[in-house]
Amino acid sequence: MKRIRNLIFLLLAITIVNRVTAQKNSYEIKIQIKGLKDTLCHLADRYGDKQYLKDSARADSKGNIVFKGTKKLPEGIYLVILPNKSFFEIIMTDKPFFSFYADTSHSVASIKIKGSPENIRFYDYIKFVYHKRKSLDSLKLILKNAKTKEDSTVVKNKIKGIDKEVESHINELMKKNPDDLFVEVLKSQTEIKIPDPPKLPNGKIDSNFQYFYYKAHYFDNIDFNDERIVRTPVYHSKLDYFFKNIVVQLPDSIIKEGDIIIEKAKNNKELFKYTVYYLTYNSERSPVMGMDAAFVHMVEKYYNTGQAYWVDSASLAKLSDRARILKPLLLGKPAPFLILQDTLGQNISNYDIRTDFLIQIFWEPSCGHCKKELPRFVELNEKLKKENINEEMLAICTGNDVQEWKKFIREKNINLINGMDLNGRYFYKELYDVFSTPVVYILNSKKQIIAKRIGVEQVEQFIKAELKLKNKK
């Protein structure tokens, strides 16, 4: 009998543990939207600047929706998306069992939450800011219509008072609830206080001090140990603004600052992952010429060394291959050597053309855009020569129809150095990263790549800017 009781107790204990474990690894969010019925709604999370669908549920005739799952969702700021694409924000905490009530008017006052203290505090804050903003809007309207300086001063003081009240409220939230995600978001958006610039030894004010101080302390209010921040709009926005508006748009600067931020994030898997991904993706697709150097750096330092744990073997192979192709084509690198044949079958090499600027134009007779652009390069070539600029243009046909190539040159009077690989030596996609045409590379007198992938208008601007810079030296 004692053995039976022990067995029953053991089975009961196992059942209780399983229930607790199941609840710990699940979620259930009950939502009621007054005025909504019989329609599909969605639950989405954020990751950087993207949103991803996590769950879907149909509202019943009374607007009741239940998002429920057996796998716990990562913490972050989520979106409850309604059929008309409007949404409510909720915070997914480590205790994802709560209820949310609102109406379709999206009135902030209508929102009520039960079972989630952090979401209650979150919406209390939103309601507080909403009312203060309404007061500020009213005061700004009064200020706009103020007739005397005294009236303006009174209104401005009231505005300052509301600003201080909001600031005080935020500081109190940070003090009392430092672990709340929305408080972490508020903290991360707090402006860096920049000291007054010091004087240099010559007595002048250091005009660069504030910029460098701001850059060095820009991420001070980001907790790089808190992975929840990547599932809010904040982290991506901070990264994006920093690398597009604060860091000098040069590959060396992006590389240097990128490595610093990645080092800060390396102890947190999600922040490390997103930071590496962001810098890799944006450097590869950057409109800034030469930024592919940052892409190559990212691939070689973080992907090829096995640190990018999230990338599968196929994706890694593609990234590595792309970096391998781009590396010899970075600005400052010697251009790949070419031996081509002209329309008479005579050999011509890009390294044998002696000039200050060699403009290599990869084109194809069957390319509609090339047919429009190549005659424009002919016009530019004539213009630059009249201005005594020492340049040559090498028009490299990437096609294999010799008759079509010669016919186009003859009919359009393409009076450039025309070359084609009649011997089939070169795969231009590999050698010069030519996957569509036209593609332009500009080489200096040492045959180093100094510009690439620019249009005919930019070619003239670039060469004249280079000459101007050279003359200054």
Buried (B, 14 or more C-beta within 10 A) or exposed (E): EEEEEEEEEEEEEEEEEEEEEEBEEBBBBBBBBEEBEEBEBBBBBBBBEEBEEBBEBEBBEEBBBBBEBEEBBBBBBBBBBBEEEEBBBBBBBEBBBBBBBBBBEEEBEEBEBEBBEBBBBBBBBBEBBEEBEEBBEEBEEBBEEBEEEEEBEBBEEBBEEBEEEBEEBBEEBBEEBEEBBBBBBBBBEEEEEEEEBEEEEEEEEEEEBBEEBBBEEBBEBBBBEBBBBBBBBBBBBBBBEBBEEEBEBBBEBBBBBBBEBBEBBBEBEBBBBBBBBBBBEBBBEBEBBBBBBBBBBBBBBBBBEEBBEEBEEEEBEEBBEBBBBBBBBBBEBEBBEBBBBBBEEEEBEBBEBEBBBBBBBBBBBEBEEBBEBBBEBBEBBEEBEEEEBEBBBBBBBBBEBBEBBBEBBEEEEBEBBBBBBBEEEBEBEEBBBBEEBBBBBBBBEEBEBBBBBBEBEBBBEBBEEBBEEEEEE
